[in-house]
């Protein structure tokens, strides 16, 4: 993965951190049953459980960057594709929920950032011949 791809990956994890903060502030765990379920697996206090679950996601993303993407490990491309698909789906899901509701849905403000950065990273990966092999 080239330096622009590595930078895009770091930006995608930063976007997920901002997205998680937005979801927390606007209490996604109160309005979305899957978020409530995941939160309850970590704590009986849903706000704490949600914060823990999202901290885990962001920390996993940071680990992926530090241990796989930045040092260009053989698995870096597959890891990057995993995050591209995950975050594109996440952004599209929040956008669809906001459209369906006809108004704001927690996470909708940062969803376009997730979509944009994931598309850019996917584009960077496709431009690299080795990226298609998913080493």
Buried (B, 14 or more C-beta within 10 A) or exposed (E): BEEEBBBBBBBBBBBBBBBBBBBBEBBBBEEBEEBBEBBBEBBEEBEEBBBBBBBEBBEEBBEBBEEBBBEEBEBBBBBBBEBBEBBBEBBBBBBEBBEEEEEEBBBBBBBEBBBBBBBBBBEBBEEBEEBEEEE
